[in-house]
Amino acid sequence: MSELFRVSTIIAAAGKSTRMNAGINKQYMMAAGKPVLAHTIDVFERIGIISEIIIVIGKEDEPVFNDYILNRYKYSKISAVTYGGSDRQASVYNGLRAVSAKSDIVCVHDGARPLITPDIILNTVTAAYEKGAACVGVPVKDTIKKTGGDGIIEETLDRSMLWSIQTPQAFKREILEKAHRIAAEEGFIGTDDSVLVERLGYPVHMVMGSYKNIKITTPEDLIFAEAVLKTYNEAQK
């Protein structure tokens, strides 16, 4: 499969981690013996179809990134490390500028999602190669209600049509580059990369993710992630 098309991965790891209250970016907190970000990079590093990895970090985190990641683990696919921007969208755009012109597909993933699996990544990049754009998600489990500004319920939404969006999200390189460029020119800020592509009229195809593929945001998330990672490690022995 790696001979069919080339995939670049941007790992967004420039978040501030304000809800962790730990004094350190959540990407570098330890889980099952490794920094969270290292677990995330590990998955992409071992997938043959991934040709390069671009890491986007906060400029202030560069010393700890070098200490905890670059100097500790000898990753062969990290081709560039770029600084984050004013928000996640700007950070991904910075990473996109470092993507090889030879890449066919760009995969964007959150550094704080270490529980992603190779099969989900492969399904996503394959869907993007075949259809242009794809993102990972899971059907919502809870009943979702829409309220007005006064807190009164206006509508109960049909949850059979609703998905909770995760990463990775993958796109043909020229589509993602165009979407980010136009969004920047027009001052549009989206909540994820897929919405930038959607607004240009490109169809984005859903790929089934996993309810385990959480984004670590709170201390409770870290406890859950550590338990799952230990299970993964035991299974690989």
ABEGO torsion letter per residue (X at the ends): XAAABBBBBBBBAABAGAAAGAGBBAAABBBGGBBAAAAAAAAAAABAABABBBBBBBAAAAAAAAAAAAAABBBAABABBBBBBABAAAAAAAAAAABBAABABBBBBBAABAABBAAAAAAAAAAAAAAGBBBBBBBBABBBBBBBAAGBBABBBBAAABBBBBOBBBBBAAAAAAAAAAAAAAGBBBABAAAAAAAAGBBBBBBBBBAABBBBABAAAAAAAAAAAAAAAAAAX
